[in-house]
């Protein structure tokens, strides 16, 4: 990451725990250097468990991360709409935060909510200078070219995921918890750039200076 101080960062996810999986270690790095991190979560993930429980888990994780605020979307899990309603609600968060950085799902994804978030955020955050897509276990055809070393924040990233207690074992591989998958992703991307733990991103915009 460019060493710019006092930046505002907005990370967006379709469901509670999406953000932590995709870019939690990098967000912890922003917090550690004094930047302000904000979260937008479009649904309460009620198809994957009780919505009120998942909301509390997300709030606990955000507090542990040091995030300033969660913007909650009004949408239903697995039924996020395409087009203007979603774009306008994301714009609500973008206009309040005025972020320098935006992180969101890569649009090539087997989950329809993830796809819609990726596409809508490109419109809603069209003036944000640093725009990066993150990957998740359901992402397809991801080709990263920006990397963030998370060796110092990997342990705490796992702690963020553990805040989502109801979701730890609800993964796309039976018997493999999300913490194990997150660790494997970080090692895999680290191998690409000769580091131990890394999060990888595909940029839409990224200014060098």
N, C-alpha and C positions, 0 to 999 in steps of 0.2 A: 504494500500500500504506500502511496506517496505520503511523506511525513508532513501532513497538514494538520494543524491543531484546531481545536474548537469547532469541529465539523458536526453537522447533524446527519444522522443516518436513519433511513427508514427501511425496515425489512418487512416483507409481506409474505403471508402464507395462506393457503386455503383453509387449513385446519390447525388446531392446537398441536404443537410439536413439529410441524413442518419446518418452521424457521430454524429451530435448534438443530434439526438433522442437516439442513442445507448449508447453514452459515453461522451456526452458534459459536464456533470457535473464533471466527473472524469478528463477530460482534463483540465478543469478550475482549478482543484486542483493542477495538475502538474504545470501549468503556475504560480500559486500563490506561489509555493515553489521554483520557479526559474528554473524549467526544460524547455527544448525546445520542443515545440510541432509542428509537421509537419502533413499535411493532404494530402492524395491521393484520388482523386475523379475520377472514371473511365469514367463517362459520364457527359454531361451537362443537363441531364434530360429533353431532348426536347420532349419526349412523354407526359410529365406532364405540359408543358408550353413552352414558348419561351426560347430556350437554352441560348441566350445572357442575358436575364433577370435573369435566374436561376444562371448563372455564376456570375453575379454582386452581387446577393443576397448571394451566397456562399463566395465571397470575402469580403463582408461587415461583414458577420458573423465571418469569420476567423480573421479579423482585431479586432473585438470586443472581440474575445476569447483571442487574443494575440499570435496566431499561427505564426510561422516563415515563412511558405511557403505552398502554395498549389501546388501539382503535379497534373496536369490534364491529364487523360488518353485520348486516341484518339478514344474511342469506342462510338457506338450509343446506346442510351437508349433502353432497352429491347432486344438488340442484342449483348451483350457482349459475345465474343467467349470463348469457352473452350480451355484449353491447352496452348501451348507454347506462342502464341502472348500475352496473358494476363499475364502469369507468367513472361515473360521477361520485360514487361512494369512495373509491380510491382517491379521487381528486380532493375529496374532503380532507383526508389525512395529509396528502401532499401539500395542499395549500396552507394547512396549519403548521406543519413541520418545516416546510421549505428546505428539504434535505439537499445535501451535496451528493450523497450516495443513496442509491436504491438497489435492493436485492430482492429477487422474486424467482418463482419457479421458471425453469426452462420450459418453453411451450410444447416441445416434443415429449409427450408423457402419456402413459396409458390411463391416467386418471383424468376424467373430464374437468374436474374442478381445477386441477393444476394447470391444464392447458388454458382454460379461460382466464385464470389469474395472470399468466404470462403474457397473453395477448392484450388484455385490457390495461395492464400496467404500462405497456409501451405507449399507449395513448395518454393515460392519465399523468404519466411522469415524463412526458416528451421533452420537457425543458430541464430535466435534472442532468447535470454534467456527467456524473459517474453512474452508469446503469449496467448492472451485472445480473446474469441469470445464475442460479445455483442448481445443483442436481439433488435428486432424491432417489430412493430405491425403485421408483416407478418411472424414472426418466429414461428416454430412449435417444440414441444417436447423439450423445453429448460429446462435444469437442471443445474442451477448455483451452484457454490460452492465457488466463490470469490465475495466479496461484497465491495462496496465503498460508504461510507457515503457522501452524497452531500447536507447536510442541509445548509451549508454555501454558496453553489454555485447554489442552485436550482433556485433562482430568476434570476440569470444571465443565467442559462441554458434556461429558458423560453425566455429571451431576445434574445439569439442566434437563437432560433426557430422563433421568431418574425421577425428577419432579412429576413427570407424566406417568405416574405409577400404573394407572389403568391401561396404558398403552404399551408397556414394556415388552410384552410377549405377543402383541397383535401385529405381526409382521407378515410379509408375503412368503416367509420360509418357516414352516412349522418347527418349533423348538429352538429357534434362533432369536434372541431378544434384539431389540433395536440398538441397544448399546454395543452389541457385538458387530452388528452391521455397520454402525457409524465408525467403529474402530477400524474395520476392514476397509471402508471407503477411504479413510484418512491415510492408511498405510499405502493403499493402491495409488492414490494421487501423489503421495510422497515419493514413491519409487520413480515416478515420471520426472521429478525435479531433484532427486538425490537428497531428499529430506525425510525425516521420520514420520511426521504427521502433517498433512496438508489438506486444505479445502480448495477446491478448484471452481473456476467460474468462466462463463462464456460472456464476454462483454458486448453490449450494444454500443456503448460509448465509454471511452476511458481516456482522459486527458493526461498526458505525460507531465506537462508543466502548467 
